[in-house]
Amino acid sequence: MTGNDDIAHRDLNVLWHPCTQMKDHEWLPLIPIRRGEGVWLEDFDGRRYIDAISSWWVNLFGHANPRINAAITQQLGELEHVLLAGFSHAPAIRLAERLVAVTPPGLTRCFFVDNGSSAIEAALKMSYHYWRNSGRPEKRRFVTLSNSYHGETLGALAVGDVALYKETYKPLLMEVLTAPSPDCFEREPGESCAEVAERRFEEMAALLEQHADEISAVIVEPLVQCAGNMRMHHPRYLQLLRAACDRLGIHLIADEIAVGFGRTGTMFACEQAGIAPDFMCLSKGLTGGYLPLSVVLTPETIYQAFYDDYESLTAFLHSHSYTGNPLGCSAALATLDIFEHDDVLAHNHRLSRVMAEAAAPLEDHPHVAEVRQTGMILAIEMVKDKAARTPYPWQERRGLRVYRHALKEGALLRPLGNVIYFMPPYVITPEQIHTLARIAATGIDLATRD
């Protein structure tokens, strides 16, 4: 059987990997994966790794899940793909019906696209185009939060605020308005997360008031800024933002691509604030981590602004070749079946308590500023100075040291800078969670030695 070294050699001769400085692989081993099962990934040398990050936050119910496998296999024998312009098919219709039923009230229309960034692009265009069709073409600006991330196509990149992703392409990007994040990590002594949200919203409110006539939409990641080092905020911010957007005539776009489908403790993060956005973007967990598929959900009022005679030229002319792919829709339907039949959210609540207990000892680590958690997302922030919360210089790549240690111990813990996080598939066991916590603790000890 071919081993890791041979596969890695062939790979590095022809592939260019995402979010990677390829020169690192002169000394950082590439890990080729032969198969997956449940939380486990297995390489070509037979070593296994707990997928603690759900393969970039997509996998919900484990690799090679038999129920999702069966749904895709059945669909494969019937219809692999057909265009969704002028044609339709049963999986797309059933999936749209079920998404309308499980998402916040009022979201009645589903526009399928291919991936998370594509969903953001579609939502931005829909919002602007709505105002244009409504006789308000001046409403074309977007408001984002500091430290936010929404994807890497040009529109999505423009409304993000993580410098590492954005600075290189800044000359190509539209200008946006940026309000400070309600990030609870930045709380003052004695301040609660809800109070941080209210304080930070004052600056958002002032910005919205000043520019209401030209703002198309505000875009936010509800509760957790995932690529922004898993920083978290209180639902109170979303309540205040929804009310302000309603009062000022501004759309609210909820990017639930990473936080949807049970990650935060509820099916969708917006539920914890009791709000419904004007646009909800979903992807990643939508298909259980199997196939690229995304969707933008929006109310009937948005849909009706595009509904007219052809000659009016108000149609939303946005398309992707694989829009509403039947295989992806079938995987998503099987994923929703598991949610419906297995009481997943209650199970996740139990697992989230185990995660909290397993990671709690790290709160006293001299180089851990904070252990924070929202549902099935737990983050551990390493710092040089705990009292002052002084970060390690990024050039030292302390998180990478934890990553390399974890691989040796049989776990995939890909860091976000100096933040180590758990975002595992929901089929993980309490014992496996404790294993991850032990590996992370040992890795952090090693990584913080000078």
Summary of the structure (lengths in Angstrom):
residues: 450
radius of gyration: 22.0
end to end distance: 41.1
largest distance: 69.1
contacts: 1513
relative contact order: 0.14
helix: 45%
strand: 16%
